């Protein structure tokens, strides 16, 4: 007797963050140095799908696939991705979870982009007019410049422990 076998593609993967919140499009903003944990969950598919995480064409190290269906062949499966210390190079990095259960059909996937808040790379105080010479007891207009932060840095001026409220944003 011949057996007929059916191939059932897996459902579209769902991605959740370490707080259990579903992620679509972009993650919540992470700080530099924070860790990122994403879990890919897939329902259905026969045979049971294999899950993998990708950055472009590079497959990423991730935990083993976990069977959430407690042995049921059609139960959900998951795979976690953990990135220990995010840096500014991870800003807008696209990550993809793929689910595949055969070589004859294309994998199904979901993608997310990493969003981040970044500290300023530098801050510098200088005269507004670069040709102006600093002299004792003479007023001068100064400017503070900052770059590399996301969102843009909020600059405040302080003198002798008191905030100067007449400073202007440029």
Residue, then its C-alpha position, 0 to 999 in steps of 0.5 A: x500500500x502506498x501512502x500519500x503525504x501532504x506538505x502544509x506550509x507553516x503560517x507567517x511567523x509572529x515576532x515578540x520582544x522580551x516583554x512579550x509585546x508583538x513587534x511589527x515593522x520596528x522594535x521599541x527604541x533600545x539604548x546603546x549597551x542594552x540587550x535585545x531578545x526576540x522570539x519568533x513563533x510559528x503555527x502550523x506546517x507539516x512536517x513541522x517547520x525549522x525556524x532560523x534568524x537572519x541578518x541579510x544573508x547571514x544566519x544568526x546564532x539562536x536558541x534551539x527551536x522549541x516545540x510549544x505544542x507539547x508534542x503535537x505536530x501542528x502545535x506552535x514552535x518558537x526560536x529566540x534570538x539574543x543580542x547581548x550588547x547593542x551598539x550604534x551599528x545596530x540602528x536600523x538593522x533588519x532582522x528576519x525570522x524564517x520558517x521552512x519545512x521543505x526544499x520545494x516551497x519558499x520559506x515564510x518570514x517576518x522582518x523587524x528593524x532595530x530602533x535605537x536611542x543614541x547618546x551624543x558623540x560629542x558636545x563642544x562650546x565655542x564662540x558664536x563668531x569664530x573670530x571673536x577673542x575671549x576677554x575678561x569682563x566682556x560679554x560674548x555669545x557662545x554656542x554649544x554644538x552636539x552631534x550623533x545623538x538620536x533623537x537630537x540632544x536637548x542642550x541646556x546651559x548652566x552657570x554656578x548651578x543655576x539653569x540659564x533660561x534665556x538660552x536659545x535653541x539654534 
